[in-house]
Amino acid sequence: MKKFNILMVLIFLVTFTINCSTKNNPGKNSNSNFYLASWNIENLFDTIDDADKIDEWFLPSSEINWTDDKLNTKLNNLAKVIEFMNNGNGPDILGLQEVEHGKLIENMLDKITIKKHYKVAHIESPDSRGIDNVLVYNSDLFSLQKSEGLTVILDDNKTTRDILHCELNYNEIPIHVFVNHWPSRREGLKESEKNRIAAAEVLAKRIKELNKADNSNIIIIGDFNDMPSNISISKVLKAEKIDCDKNSKESELLNLSYDLFQKGLGSYKYKDHWNMLDQIIISSSLFDEQGIDYICESFEIIKPDFIIQKEGKYAGTPLPTFGGRKYLGGYSDHFPIGAKFSFE
């Protein structure tokens, strides 16, 4: 009996030590892979007028009658899709675009039942509409070391979204995540191209600085409002198609979205054409079979059946919150995208 009691005490002490170690060192004793996703969630605004933002359209008194009930429906819809990701396990890193402020994402995460301890990183940016980029991360795996907003200055001095740069840490391995939402094509593809090139130049400069200090682990996600073959991504960032048959050491940046793009698939449909505006780009250090590594061919466009319109002109596209000025009570006009990574 005495030996049994001693054994039970030892088991308790070992278990307690492991639990403490895991709690104090995110990433220890965790799953051998993590899931990354990105999603433009289409104008997530609260219902309160902010004098510093052009948010009058998203108020109860506006023409679209943006109410607390509609906002709550939107938050529930977003939570449902996020819970669907990663085979029902939810993402471990999630970049979000078109968010008025981080508190909205915290409210949305409260509706998620997945047993992950999510935290939110957000920096207010100078976009005149007040929409920003946000990073959500699983704090059981990652800790946030620092975050910054990279300001993009356009030729016409108009303000746009900052690029959100977050340095995460997994088991003392740094991962730099950049969440992007580059200027739109509203003025026309050619007319607005210079604005996205300006964003790409800001990002390329920061990546160069990081690589000077170390061969950094870099993940670039978001809505780029450009395709993988456009100048901003293919020439300025020099992000090339990933080749799963070989470890590409020649390219510093590898575009995980390129293959599906070449097959005519996309995350956003415009005028009957699918566009791969939402992309995931990684540094070659995440494709070298050392440490943290991209799991080949895991990149996907996330299309849960319940968000897809089944009939009419927009059949096959995601059900948005609004169709023009008509309230549809949907999710977003973009499909989310995702990819898996392994830990050594």
Residue frames relative to the residue before (quaternion, step in Angstrom):
aa qw qx qy qz dx dy dz
M 1.0000 0.0000 0.0000 0.0000 0.00 0.00 0.00
K 0.6407 0.5341 -0.3146 0.4532 3.53 1.02 -0.88
K 0.6489 0.5160 -0.3106 0.4650 3.58 1.01 -0.88
F 0.6318 0.5420 -0.3238 0.4497 3.55 1.05 -0.84
N 0.6596 0.5120 -0.3033 0.4591 3.59 0.96 -0.91
I 0.6370 0.5199 -0.3211 0.4699 3.57 1.01 -0.83
L 0.6414 0.5284 -0.3149 0.4585 3.57 1.01 -0.88
M 0.6615 0.5091 -0.3064 0.4575 3.59 0.93 -0.88
V 0.6304 0.5258 -0.3254 0.4693 3.59 1.05 -0.78
L 0.6522 0.5147 -0.3082 0.4633 3.58 0.97 -0.88
I 0.6413 0.5174 -0.3225 0.4658 3.59 0.96 -0.86
F 0.6484 0.5226 -0.3146 0.4556 3.57 0.99 -0.88
L 0.6711 0.5072 -0.2997 0.4502 3.58 0.90 -0.93
V 0.6509 0.5094 -0.3173 0.4649 3.58 0.96 -0.85
T 0.6612 0.5079 -0.3004 0.4632 3.58 0.93 -0.95
F 0.6509 0.5216 -0.3092 0.4568 3.57 0.97 -0.90
T 0.6525 0.5240 -0.3050 0.4547 3.58 0.97 -0.90
I 0.6569 0.5085 -0.3079 0.4637 3.58 0.96 -0.91
N 0.6612 0.5138 -0.3103 0.4501 3.58 0.93 -0.90
C 0.6494 0.5064 -0.3136 0.4728 3.57 0.98 -0.83
S 0.6468 0.5284 -0.3139 0.4517 3.55 0.95 -0.89
T 0.6621 0.5037 -0.3051 0.4634 3.57 0.95 -0.89
K 0.6597 0.5204 -0.3094 0.4453 3.56 0.96 -0.88
N 0.7347 0.4260 -0.2321 0.4741 3.57 0.94 -0.88
N 0.7639 0.2664 -0.1506 0.5681 3.59 1.25 -0.38
P 0.2349 -0.7950 0.5410 0.1419 3.61 0.14 1.25
G 0.7170 0.4049 -0.3185 0.4696 3.55 -0.92 0.93
K 0.5974 0.5659 -0.3708 0.4305 3.60 1.10 -0.53
N 0.8615 0.0645 -0.0690 0.4989 3.57 -1.06 0.85
S 0.4483 0.6751 -0.4627 0.3595 3.58 1.04 0.74
N 0.7246 -0.3937 0.3095 0.4735 3.54 -1.29 -0.06
S 0.5557 -0.6491 0.4213 0.3040 3.55 -1.22 0.52
N 0.7741 0.2130 -0.1869 0.5660 3.60 1.23 0.15
F 0.1880 -0.7592 0.6028 0.1580 3.54 -1.30 0.17
Y 0.3518 -0.7349 0.5534 0.1732 3.53 -1.25 0.58
L 0.1544 -0.7847 0.5992 0.0360 3.53 -0.90 1.08
A 0.0158 0.8033 -0.5949 0.0222 3.59 -0.98 0.79
S 0.1191 -0.7590 0.6351 0.0806 3.52 -1.34 0.38
W 0.0571 0.8120 -0.5747 0.0843 3.56 -1.00 0.83
N 0.2700 -0.6931 0.6468 0.1684 3.52 -1.04 0.93
I 0.1653 -0.8557 0.4877 0.0505 3.57 -0.29 1.26
E 0.5058 -0.7315 0.3824 0.2508 3.58 1.18 0.66
N 0.8232 -0.3481 0.1926 0.4051 3.51 -0.12 1.39
L 0.1524 0.7703 -0.5980 0.1606 3.55 0.42 1.23
F 0.0969 0.7950 -0.5819 0.1412 3.55 -0.22 1.36
D 0.4371 -0.6244 0.5585 0.3274 3.53 -1.26 0.41
T 0.5663 -0.6185 0.4304 0.3339 3.61 -1.25 -0.09
I 0.5647 0.6078 -0.3609 0.4259 3.57 1.31 0.25
D 0.4496 -0.6930 0.4986 0.2625 3.57 -0.93 0.93
D 0.1240 -0.7678 0.6270 0.0446 3.55 -0.90 1.02
A 0.4254 -0.7491 0.4512 0.2330 3.56 -0.52 1.21
D 0.6925 0.4849 -0.2741 0.4584 3.59 1.14 -0.55
K 0.7313 0.3799 -0.2204 0.5218 3.60 1.27 -0.06
I 0.4266 -0.6532 0.5536 0.2912 3.54 -1.23 0.49
D 0.2560 0.7969 -0.4961 0.2309 3.55 0.39 1.28
E 0.2972 0.8063 -0.4736 0.1930 3.58 1.29 0.31
W 0.5944 0.5910 -0.3581 0.4113 3.57 1.14 -0.59
F 0.7475 0.3613 -0.1927 0.5231 3.57 1.12 -0.71
L 0.4439 0.6364 -0.4896 0.3977 3.51 0.58 1.29
P 0.6161 -0.5513 0.3931 0.4025 3.63 -1.12 0.43
S 0.6942 0.4851 -0.2696 0.4583 3.59 1.12 -0.65
S 0.5453 0.6408 -0.3959 0.3677 3.61 1.24 -0.16
E 0.7196 -0.4469 0.3242 0.4211 3.53 -1.34 0.15
I 0.7209 0.4214 -0.2546 0.4877 3.61 1.05 -0.69
N 0.3345 -0.7887 0.4711 0.2103 3.58 1.33 0.02
W 0.0996 0.8193 -0.5505 0.1257 3.56 0.68 1.19
T 0.0290 -0.8469 0.5276 -0.0601 3.57 -0.15 1.35
D 0.6805 -0.4633 0.3687 0.4317 3.56 -1.32 0.13
D 0.6221 0.5426 -0.3432 0.4480 3.60 1.05 -0.72
K 0.6683 0.4864 -0.2979 0.4776 3.58 0.95 -0.86
L 0.6272 0.5259 -0.3309 0.4697 3.57 1.04 -0.77
N 0.6674 0.5029 -0.3054 0.4564 3.57 0.91 -0.89
T 0.6113 0.5318 -0.3411 0.4766 3.60 1.08 -0.70
K 0.6437 0.5228 -0.3152 0.4615 3.55 0.98 -0.89
L 0.6675 0.5032 -0.3065 0.4553 3.60 0.86 -0.92
N 0.6465 0.5092 -0.3155 0.4725 3.59 1.00 -0.79
N 0.6462 0.5249 -0.3133 0.4568 3.58 1.00 -0.84
L 0.6553 0.5068 -0.3100 0.4665 3.58 0.93 -0.90
A 0.6479 0.5268 -0.3142 0.4517 3.57 0.94 -0.91
K 0.6339 0.5467 -0.3273 0.4384 3.59 1.01 -0.81
V 0.6696 0.4863 -0.2952 0.4775 3.59 0.97 -0.87
I 0.6554 0.5140 -0.3159 0.4544 3.58 0.92 -0.88
E 0.6399 0.5100 -0.3221 0.4761 3.60 1.04 -0.72
F 0.6215 0.5549 -0.3290 0.4444 3.59 1.15 -0.61
M 0.5885 0.6242 -0.3664 0.3603 3.59 1.06 -0.76
N 0.8362 0.2091 -0.1416 0.4869 3.55 -1.28 0.48
N 0.6522 -0.5515 0.3022 0.4233 3.57 0.93 1.01
G 0.7332 -0.4368 0.2270 0.4691 3.54 1.02 0.84
N 0.5937 0.5825 -0.3573 0.4248 3.57 1.28 0.10
G 0.4483 -0.7060 0.4405 0.3264 3.57 1.27 -0.17
P 0.5594 -0.6133 0.4367 0.3468 3.59 -1.19 0.44
D 0.3952 -0.6833 0.5545 0.2634 3.54 -1.33 0.29
I 0.7390 0.0977 -0.0934 0.6600 3.54 1.30 -0.46
L 0.0219 0.8097 -0.5825 0.0679 3.58 -0.81 1.02
G 0.1588 -0.7703 0.6128 0.0770 3.55 -0.74 1.11
L 0.0889 -0.8054 0.5859 0.0129 3.58 -0.87 0.98
Q 0.1575 -0.7809 0.6001 0.0733 3.54 -1.09 0.79
E 0.7961 0.2752 -0.2591 0.4726 3.54 -1.33 0.57
V 0.3995 0.6796 -0.4916 0.3700 3.53 0.78 1.16
E 0.4319 -0.7135 0.4822 0.2681 3.59 -0.79 0.96
H 0.7851 -0.1770 0.1171 0.5819 3.61 0.95 -0.79
G 0.6785 -0.5530 0.3310 0.3525 3.53 -1.25 0.54
K 0.5732 0.6075 -0.3854 0.3921 3.61 1.10 -0.59
L 0.6005 0.5630 -0.3559 0.4424 3.58 1.10 -0.66
I 0.6597 0.4931 -0.3042 0.4787 3.57 1.02 -0.80
E 0.6131 0.5328 -0.3492 0.4672 3.59 1.03 -0.69
N 0.6437 0.5126 -0.3155 0.4726 3.58 1.03 -0.81
M 0.6492 0.5138 -0.3111 0.4666 3.56 1.02 -0.79
L 0.6598 0.5175 -0.3051 0.4514 3.59 0.96 -0.87
D 0.5783 0.5880 -0.3693 0.4283 3.59 1.16 -0.53
K 0.6668 0.5053 -0.2880 0.4660 3.58 1.22 -0.48
I 0.5878 0.5831 -0.3591 0.4306 3.57 1.29 -0.20
T 0.3011 -0.7891 0.5163 0.1418 3.57 -0.86 0.99
I 0.4402 0.6932 -0.4618 0.3352 3.61 1.27 -0.09
K 0.4100 -0.7351 0.4915 0.2236 3.57 -0.92 0.93
K 0.4106 0.6421 -0.5376 0.3606 3.54 0.50 1.25
H 0.3726 -0.7279 0.5319 0.2198 3.55 -1.03 0.77
Y 0.0987 -0.8352 0.5408 0.0102 3.54 0.04 1.34
K 0.0737 -0.7536 0.6506 0.0573 3.52 -1.22 0.69
V 0.3450 -0.7603 0.5317 0.1422 3.54 -1.23 0.61
A 0.1083 -0.7563 0.6419 0.0653 3.56 -1.06 0.86
H 0.1435 0.7851 -0.5838 0.1487 3.56 -0.75 1.08
I 0.0581 -0.7622 0.6439 0.0320 3.54 -1.09 0.80
E 0.4566 -0.6840 0.4978 0.2755 3.57 -0.83 1.00
S 0.1355 -0.8077 0.5713 0.0536 3.57 -0.80 1.01
P 0.6184 -0.6213 0.3540 0.3260 3.61 -1.19 0.41
D 0.3054 0.7638 -0.5207 0.2285 3.62 1.18 0.25
S 0.4965 -0.7067 0.4192 0.2798 3.58 -0.74 1.06
R 0.6624 0.4837 -0.3045 0.4842 3.59 1.13 -0.60
G 0.4577 -0.7151 0.4254 0.3134 3.55 1.24 -0.34
I 0.5169 0.6181 -0.4482 0.3872 3.60 1.12 0.50
D 0.1355 -0.8210 0.5546 -0.0062 3.51 -0.86 1.08
N 0.4836 -0.5955 0.5453 0.3380 3.49 -1.45 -0.07
V 0.1040 -0.7871 0.6074 0.0270 3.56 -1.10 0.76
L 0.1680 -0.7575 0.6181 0.1260 3.56 -1.15 0.63
V 0.1332 -0.7496 0.6458 0.0577 3.54 -0.99 0.98
Y 0.0259 0.8148 -0.5780 0.0372 3.59 -0.86 0.89
N 0.4925 -0.6430 0.5152 0.2802 3.52 -1.24 0.66
S 0.2731 -0.8119 0.4965 0.1404 3.58 -0.28 1.26
D 0.5095 0.6032 -0.4380 0.4298 3.60 1.26 0.02
L 0.7412 0.3698 -0.1998 0.5234 3.57 1.20 -0.57
F 0.8227 0.2034 -0.0447 0.5290 3.55 0.90 -0.99
S 0.1762 -0.7237 0.6490 0.1551 3.51 -1.30 0.47
L 0.4042 -0.7009 0.5358 0.2415 3.56 -1.12 0.70
Q 0.2544 -0.7876 0.5474 0.1240 3.58 -0.65 1.14
K 0.7640 -0.2114 0.1553 0.5895 3.57 0.97 -0.86
S 0.1122 -0.7719 0.6194 0.0891 3.54 -1.30 0.33
E 0.0198 -0.7875 0.6159 -0.0146 3.54 -1.18 0.62
G 0.3307 -0.7053 0.5841 0.2281 3.53 -1.28 0.42
L 0.2385 -0.7580 0.5924 0.1328 3.57 -0.83 1.01
T 0.2817 -0.7981 0.5146 0.1374 3.56 -0.45 1.23
V 0.1998 -0.7624 0.6086 0.0913 3.54 -0.98 0.96
I 0.1536 -0.7926 0.5871 0.0589 3.57 -0.65 1.15
L 0.2366 -0.7910 0.5542 0.1061 3.57 -0.69 1.13
D 0.6742 -0.5218 0.3455 0.3922 3.57 -1.21 0.53
D 0.7398 0.4091 -0.2253 0.4843 3.57 0.96 -0.85
N 0.4873 -0.7019 0.3887 0.3447 3.57 1.35 0.26
K 0.3870 0.6896 -0.5127 0.3345 3.58 1.16 0.44
T 0.4396 -0.6904 0.5054 0.2731 3.54 -1.13 0.63
T 0.0496 -0.7775 0.6264 0.0273 3.53 -1.19 0.57
R 0.7070 -0.4576 0.3161 0.4369 3.56 -1.28 0.05
D 0.4463 -0.6239 0.5650 0.3040 3.55 -1.15 0.66
I 0.4061 -0.6228 0.5925 0.3101 3.54 -1.31 0.36
L 0.2867 -0.7705 0.5464 0.1600 3.59 -0.68 1.07
H 0.0801 -0.7891 0.6090 0.0066 3.56 -0.72 1.15
C 0.0034 0.7945 -0.6056 0.0454 3.56 -0.69 1.14
E 0.2141 -0.7439 0.6163 0.1445 3.54 -0.97 0.86
L 0.1138 -0.7858 0.6073 0.0276 3.54 -0.59 1.21
N 0.2140 -0.7656 0.5914 0.1356 3.54 -1.23 0.43
Y 0.0443 -0.7653 0.6419 0.0175 3.54 -0.91 1.00
N 0.8379 -0.1491 0.0875 0.5178 3.58 -0.57 1.15
E 0.6980 -0.4875 0.2300 0.4714 3.55 1.02 1.03
I 0.5607 0.5320 -0.4167 0.4786 3.59 1.23 0.43
P 0.2957 -0.7771 0.5245 0.1833 3.64 -0.57 1.07
I 0.0632 -0.7545 0.6523 0.0349 3.54 -1.18 0.74
H 0.2105 -0.7797 0.5807 0.1023 3.56 -0.74 1.09
V 0.0683 -0.8023 0.5929 -0.0020 3.56 -0.64 1.16
F 0.1183 -0.7814 0.6117 0.0364 3.55 -0.86 1.05
V 0.1380 -0.7831 0.6038 0.0560 3.58 -0.71 1.13
N 0.1011 -0.8401 0.5322 -0.0279 3.54 -0.61 1.24
H 0.0819 0.7212 -0.6876 -0.0178 3.50 -1.35 0.48
W 0.1534 -0.8488 0.5035 0.0505 3.52 0.13 1.35
P 0.6985 -0.4874 0.3205 0.4145 3.60 -1.24 0.47
S 0.5369 -0.6792 0.4189 0.2738 3.53 -1.05 0.89
R 0.5273 -0.6147 0.4962 0.3129 3.52 -1.43 0.08
R 0.2682 0.8256 -0.4744 0.1464 3.57 1.27 0.19
E 0.6898 0.4716 -0.2839 0.4703 3.60 0.99 -0.76
G 0.6416 -0.4366 0.3377 0.5326 3.57 1.28 -0.30
L 0.6300 -0.5803 0.3619 0.3679 3.57 -1.08 0.75
K 0.7363 0.4172 -0.2367 0.4773 3.59 0.69 -1.07
E 0.6601 0.5321 -0.3111 0.4294 3.56 0.95 -0.90
S 0.7592 0.3821 -0.1969 0.4888 3.59 1.02 -0.76
E 0.4253 0.7477 -0.4417 0.2550 3.58 1.26 -0.22
K 0.6211 0.5721 -0.3418 0.4124 3.58 1.01 -0.82
N 0.6291 0.5508 -0.3353 0.4340 3.59 1.11 -0.64
R 0.6834 0.4568 -0.2840 0.4936 3.56 1.01 -0.77
I 0.5848 0.5428 -0.3655 0.4794 3.57 1.16 -0.53
A 0.6229 0.5386 -0.3332 0.4592 3.59 1.04 -0.79
A 0.6502 0.5028 -0.3118 0.4767 3.59 0.99 -0.81
A 0.6509 0.5218 -0.3097 0.4563 3.57 0.98 -0.87
E 0.6450 0.5279 -0.3209 0.4499 3.59 1.01 -0.78
V 0.6285 0.5196 -0.3296 0.4757 3.59 1.03 -0.77
L 0.6738 0.4930 -0.2876 0.4693 3.57 0.92 -0.91
A 0.6553 0.5210 -0.3121 0.4491 3.59 0.91 -0.93
K 0.6345 0.5361 -0.3261 0.4512 3.58 1.02 -0.79
R 0.6761 0.4858 -0.3011 0.4651 3.59 0.91 -0.90
I 0.6347 0.5246 -0.3280 0.4630 3.59 1.01 -0.76
K 0.6307 0.5329 -0.3267 0.4598 3.57 1.00 -0.81
E 0.6415 0.5225 -0.3157 0.4645 3.58 1.01 -0.83
L 0.6578 0.5062 -0.3085 0.4648 3.58 0.96 -0.83
N 0.6933 0.4882 -0.2773 0.4517 3.57 0.92 -0.89
K 0.5618 0.5785 -0.3875 0.4468 3.58 1.22 -0.41
A 0.6976 0.4671 -0.2625 0.4757 3.54 1.00 -0.86
D 0.7900 -0.1067 0.1296 0.5897 3.56 1.03 -0.80
N 0.5191 -0.5811 0.5048 0.3715 3.56 -1.28 0.24
S 0.1192 -0.8837 0.4505 0.0439 3.52 0.44 1.32
N 0.4232 -0.6350 0.5814 0.2823 3.51 -1.33 0.50
I 0.0170 0.8337 -0.5445 0.0906 3.56 -0.37 1.26
I 0.0335 -0.7619 0.6468 0.0045 3.54 -1.03 0.93
I 0.1053 -0.7915 0.6020 0.0077 3.55 -0.77 1.12
I 0.0592 0.8171 -0.5665 0.0894 3.58 -0.59 1.13
G 0.4680 0.7073 -0.4781 0.2282 3.53 -1.29 0.21
D 0.5599 -0.5288 0.5048 0.3899 3.48 -1.43 -0.33
F 0.1661 -0.8385 0.5168 0.0468 3.55 -0.31 1.30
N 0.2988 -0.7675 0.5025 0.2629 3.59 1.26 -0.27
D 0.6613 0.3721 -0.3082 0.5737 3.54 1.22 0.63
M 0.4800 -0.6507 0.5106 0.2923 3.54 -1.30 0.42
P 0.6729 -0.4935 0.3539 0.4225 3.62 -1.21 0.27
S 0.7065 0.4640 -0.2615 0.4660 3.60 1.13 -0.58
N 0.5202 0.6527 -0.4187 0.3579 3.61 1.23 -0.16
I 0.7053 -0.5103 0.3028 0.3879 3.55 -1.23 0.62
S 0.6426 0.5655 -0.3358 0.3931 3.59 0.85 -0.96
I 0.7612 0.3673 -0.1887 0.5000 3.57 0.96 -0.86
S 0.7452 0.4211 -0.2374 0.4593 3.59 0.81 -0.97
K 0.7699 0.3515 -0.1850 0.4995 3.61 1.04 -0.71
V 0.7197 0.4174 -0.2585 0.4909 3.59 0.87 -0.92
L 0.7394 0.3506 -0.2172 0.5322 3.61 0.78 -0.97
K 0.2190 -0.7980 0.5178 0.2170 3.57 1.21 -0.64
A 0.2846 0.7494 -0.5325 0.2718 3.54 0.98 0.94
E 0.1382 -0.8239 0.5490 0.0272 3.56 -0.59 1.17
K 0.6498 -0.5104 0.3960 0.4004 3.54 -1.29 0.37
I 0.4039 -0.7004 0.5316 0.2525 3.55 -0.94 0.89
D 0.1994 -0.7618 0.6077 0.1033 3.56 -1.07 0.81
C 0.2965 -0.8052 0.4908 0.1514 3.57 -0.33 1.24
D 0.6096 0.5668 -0.3521 0.4280 3.59 1.24 -0.21
K 0.7939 0.1170 -0.0851 0.5905 3.56 1.26 -0.18
N 0.4730 -0.6266 0.5307 0.3194 3.54 -1.26 0.42
S 0.2359 -0.8117 0.5219 0.1142 3.55 -0.38 1.26
K 0.1191 -0.8170 0.5633 0.0324 3.57 -0.26 1.27
E 0.5838 0.6199 -0.3750 0.3664 3.57 1.18 -0.47
S 0.7373 0.3795 -0.2090 0.5183 3.59 1.08 -0.75
E 0.3983 -0.7195 0.5161 0.2395 3.56 -0.85 0.95
L 0.7875 0.1942 -0.0967 0.5769 3.58 1.11 -0.73
L 0.1406 -0.7977 0.5857 0.0289 3.55 -0.94 0.98
N 0.2862 -0.7793 0.5420 0.1307 3.56 -0.81 1.08
L 0.3041 -0.7867 0.5153 0.1519 3.57 -0.46 1.23
S 0.6486 0.5595 -0.2989 0.4205 3.59 1.22 -0.50
Y 0.5065 0.7251 -0.3899 0.2563 3.55 1.23 -0.54
D 0.6552 0.5463 -0.3276 0.4062 3.58 0.88 -0.91
L 0.6944 0.4487 -0.2774 0.4894 3.61 0.84 -0.92
F 0.5842 0.5683 -0.3579 0.4556 3.57 1.14 -0.64
Q 0.6789 0.4867 -0.2858 0.4696 3.58 0.92 -0.90
K 0.6636 0.4860 -0.3000 0.4831 3.58 1.20 -0.45
G 0.5876 -0.6241 0.3455 0.3818 3.57 1.30 0.18
L 0.5185 0.6315 -0.4184 0.3966 3.57 1.25 0.27
G 0.0002 0.8134 -0.5817 0.0105 3.56 -1.22 0.33
S 0.5178 -0.6469 0.4815 0.2855 3.52 -1.38 0.18
Y 0.7790 0.2055 -0.0830 0.5865 3.58 1.28 -0.37
K 0.2054 -0.7978 0.5581 0.0991 3.58 -0.80 0.98
Y 0.0287 0.7886 -0.6106 0.0666 3.54 -0.86 1.05
K 0.8446 -0.0764 -0.0009 0.5300 3.55 -0.72 1.16
D 0.7356 -0.4627 0.2102 0.4480 3.55 0.78 1.16
H 0.6656 0.4607 -0.3138 0.4962 3.61 1.23 0.19
W 0.3690 -0.7124 0.5519 0.2275 3.55 -0.97 0.90
N 0.1421 -0.7863 0.6000 0.0397 3.54 -0.97 0.98
M 0.2753 -0.7404 0.5889 0.1708 3.58 -0.94 0.90
L 0.0415 0.8289 -0.5513 0.0858 3.55 0.47 1.28
D 0.7027 0.4105 -0.2382 0.5300 3.56 1.14 -0.67
Q 0.0459 0.8355 -0.5349 0.1171 3.54 -0.59 1.17
I 0.2113 -0.7172 0.6437 0.1630 3.51 -1.40 0.32
I 0.0341 -0.7849 0.6173 -0.0409 3.55 -0.77 1.13
I 0.0914 -0.8163 0.5699 0.0205 3.58 -0.89 0.91
S 0.5163 -0.5893 0.5089 0.3566 3.55 -1.28 0.33
S 0.6093 -0.5803 0.3980 0.3655 3.58 -1.16 0.60
S 0.5522 0.6125 -0.3902 0.4096 3.60 1.23 -0.36
L 0.6700 0.4533 -0.2935 0.5094 3.59 1.27 -0.28
F 0.7074 0.3451 -0.2509 0.5635 3.55 1.29 0.41
D 0.5159 0.6485 -0.4007 0.3908 3.56 0.96 0.92
E 0.4944 -0.6923 0.4004 0.3407 3.58 1.30 0.36
Q 0.6205 0.4763 -0.3659 0.5043 3.56 1.11 0.76
G 0.8414 0.1295 -0.0980 0.5154 3.57 -0.98 0.82
I 0.7795 -0.1900 0.2059 0.5603 3.55 -0.59 -1.22
D 0.0025 -0.8297 0.5537 -0.0710 3.56 -0.77 1.05
Y 0.4889 -0.6301 0.5232 0.3005 3.54 -1.15 0.73
I 0.3336 -0.7172 0.5756 0.2073 3.58 -0.98 0.87
C 0.4447 -0.7555 0.4161 0.2415 3.53 -0.35 1.31
E 0.8521 0.1303 -0.1578 0.4817 3.49 -1.17 0.93
S 0.4670 0.6690 -0.4572 0.3540 3.60 1.15 0.47
F 0.4713 0.6629 -0.4593 0.3570 3.61 1.22 -0.22
E 0.0661 0.8102 -0.5768 0.0807 3.56 -0.91 0.93
I 0.3630 -0.6298 0.6286 0.2764 3.47 -1.38 0.39
I 0.3074 -0.7893 0.5089 0.1535 3.56 -0.56 1.19
K 0.0474 0.8305 -0.5437 0.1110 3.56 -0.45 1.26
P 0.0563 -0.7972 0.6005 0.0263 3.62 0.27 1.11
D 0.5771 -0.6382 0.3861 0.3326 3.55 -0.90 0.95
F 0.6694 0.5477 -0.3125 0.3928 3.58 0.98 -0.80
I 0.6913 0.4408 -0.3130 0.4795 3.65 1.15 -0.16
I 0.5890 0.6016 -0.3599 0.4020 3.60 1.27 -0.17
Q 0.4099 -0.6880 0.5451 0.2479 3.56 -0.96 0.94
K 0.3342 -0.8083 0.4648 0.1376 3.56 -0.75 1.08
E 0.8201 0.1300 -0.0442 0.5555 3.61 1.08 -0.46
G 0.7002 0.4775 -0.3451 0.4033 3.51 -1.36 0.19
K 0.8086 -0.3108 0.2260 0.4456 3.50 -1.39 -0.19
Y 0.7812 0.3418 -0.1607 0.4971 3.57 1.00 -0.81
A 0.2372 0.7898 -0.5276 0.2040 3.58 1.17 0.51
G 0.7747 0.3201 -0.2588 0.4801 3.56 -0.92 0.97
T 0.6567 0.4761 -0.3100 0.4959 3.57 1.27 -0.19
P 0.5940 -0.5680 0.4089 0.3966 3.61 -1.17 0.38
L 0.4688 -0.6583 0.5095 0.2953 3.57 -1.10 0.71
P 0.2538 -0.7997 0.5243 0.1455 3.62 -0.51 1.13
T 0.6405 -0.4843 0.4086 0.4339 3.54 -1.31 0.01
F 0.7931 0.0812 -0.0213 0.6032 3.54 1.03 -0.87
G 0.1757 -0.7072 0.6677 0.1519 3.52 -1.29 0.56
G 0.7618 -0.1019 0.0195 0.6394 3.55 0.08 1.29
R 0.7744 -0.2727 0.2252 0.5247 3.57 -0.63 -1.14
K 0.5554 0.6171 -0.3829 0.4050 3.56 1.30 -0.05
Y 0.3703 -0.7308 0.5340 0.2090 3.56 -0.82 1.03
L 0.1350 -0.8138 0.5643 0.0334 3.57 -0.73 1.13
G 0.3668 -0.7745 0.4518 0.2477 3.57 1.26 -0.30
G 0.4345 0.7368 -0.4210 0.3018 3.55 1.19 0.56
Y 0.7295 -0.4601 0.3581 0.3576 3.50 -1.28 -0.60
S 0.6951 -0.3371 0.2901 0.5649 3.56 0.55 -1.25
D 0.4926 -0.6380 0.4930 0.3276 3.56 -1.26 0.29
H 0.6670 0.4236 -0.2968 0.5363 3.60 1.31 0.07
F 0.3817 -0.6338 0.6064 0.2914 3.53 -1.29 0.45
P 0.4443 -0.6451 0.5333 0.3195 3.62 -1.10 0.54
I 0.2323 -0.7377 0.6125 0.1633 3.56 -1.32 0.29
G 0.0325 -0.8214 0.5694 0.0022 3.57 -1.16 0.49
A 0.0513 -0.7774 0.6261 0.0306 3.56 -1.33 0.28
K 0.3540 -0.7346 0.5448 0.1953 3.55 -1.25 0.54
F 0.1227 -0.7652 0.6298 0.0520 3.51 -1.21 0.72
S 0.2944 -0.7565 0.5595 0.1673 3.56 -1.13 0.67
F 0.3185 -0.6916 0.6122 0.2133 3.51 -1.31 0.52
E 0.4394 -0.6721 0.5187 0.2936 3.56 -1.03 0.73
